[in-house]
Amino acid sequence: MILLVLTTFIVSCGEDPEAIEVTDTRVLTMWDTGGDSLVVPMPMEWRKVPSTQQRVFNYRFGEGKRSGEVYISRARGGVLPNANRWLKQFDQSELASVDELPTVKLLDMDGVVVFASGRFAGAMGKSAQDDAAVLGVIAGNADSLITVKMIGPADLVTAERGRLLKFCENIRLRKTHDDGSVSSESGE
Amino acid sequence: MLLVLTWLSTLEQPFKGLYEVQKRYYDAEAWYVVPDLPWLYLPDFSFLGGFAGKQIVIPLPGAYLVSAILFVNLCLGGIIRIRKGWKNIGVIISHFSMVSLLFAGFVAHKYSKEGIMFVMKDDVSDYAQSYYDYTIEVCEIIDGELTAPYVVPAEPLKKLGPADVQRVNLPKLPFNLDVSHWMRNSNVVKAPMGDDNPLVVDGLALQVAENATLEEENAAGCYIDILPNSADGRKVRLLLYGPAGGAVTATIDGKIYGFTLVREIWPMPFRVRLNESVGEYYPGTSKPSFFMSEITRLADNGEKKFTIKMNEPMRYGGYTLYQARWSGETERPQSGFAIVKNPSDQWPKYSLYISMLGLFIHFGMKLFGYMTSSSNKNRKSASKAA
């Protein structure tokens, strides 16, 4: 009998815990709706990855070394300086003006679309990469900018262009009312 | 024994932290405890041989066990077996008050819940969060908005060891989960993209970190494997890290699902708007000496204004809000309210009133008896003398 008890005890040690079943949900609170003022519908083909201090919304597409990233950031300094900073990362010549660049709606503003390809020199902790591309949208003014930046292998970035521009158009603001309740506004 | 345990746990707290000490000394599962204090180690003298520097092991019963034994002892000896009669009525009442005090402690241990709500001035909040306990939340994300999440409770997660795998069945969703590599405190480190290591997810990996003394500073982390129910579904591994904030996602059967590791969120049946938050620091320190908040409680039955100060909480619907934290360095000060839901919140107070009544009756009867017998003695002496 003692042997049986001991055996049972020894065998049960090291076993994984019993499975649990979860069927109940909790009610939504301001934690779910109040984290950021943006509502960002994402494409099904992307996946959201952990945010960082600089990257409020952070996504990846593709797999392993054949993958790219998309992130939304808040910045300062004006549209032109930021566009030129992105171009410089690809050893492209700086622009004198962004007036000729295509635009897309981003939060009810005309965001300029910036594209460059070639050798990415590396920045913000990312290492250099050949045959890469950047595709992004910058909108706002000198004091307050919002940027949506995609970077990755050139062929993948080109293939994701339509999806990225649609992504930018779908971003909208969340409005908080006096009683703390929220609603979201269309970006248009 | 309770006095000894309280004394030892108080001495151990600066080294181990409040959470760890409460778990070791006061948890229901802590049948025994071995105190671990610097002066309970033998000195590192060579003449002690193999015992040099070793811990002096003094196993003691846990406080929960001792309290349970005391409860049974008081019930049997102090209420059931005690000789019943008018002479003992005060003692019986006092014993009953001690029994009810212990029972209040049991109810609080088993059924109370505690969290913290942070609100900035002019903001509104409707939830509190656990100080320590992490949960995993799973929800569908529709058009960028989270839906009501399924919550994997904290209790089974915090018992997981690094090699354990916890299966979580989600019958209302098209997948189940395996939770693995649970870390009470962790860091996220970068790894090369395309690394074959199964613990590298999208160029990131979790690394176990030494547990902080203050449990609130621990950043839990784990991996989850999403196991789709459909035959052609592919297992997906995600990395969850507590402080990251916001969900990470996976697309299963054409729908986007968010997965979050977060300190347990506790919805409140009311909202709190912080109208004013004032405080003062001890001179030369960043430790608040006084703080006070003026709030408006918003509930279905209307709005009401309250002032919450240190030791002057707000009570509503079984919830008690205490002013616990204050931060005034920025333009918009912030108040932290400790929220407690404890069914036996007022029972200790009532127990003390009952104890006071019992002792008053007992000592009153004793005093009356003494005065009566003294008076009779004096009368007898006087009549004898006469």
Interface residues (C-beta under 8 A of the other chain):
Chain A: D16 P17 A19 I20 E21 V22 T23 D24 T25 R26 V27 L28 T29 M30 W31 D32 T33 G35 V39 V40 P41 M42 M44 E45 R47 K48 V49 P50 S51 F57 R60 G64 K65 S67 G125 N170 R172 D179 G180 S184
Chain B: D123 V124 S125 D126 Y127 Q129 E137 V138 C139 I141 D143 G144 E145 L146 T147 A148 P149 Y150 V151 V152 P153 P156 K159 L160 D164 V165 Q166 R167 V168 N169 L170 P171 K172 V188 K190 M193 G194 D202 L204 L239 Y241 A244 G245 G246 A247 V248 T249 A250 T251 G254 K255 I256 G258 V262 I265 P267 M268 R271 R273 L298
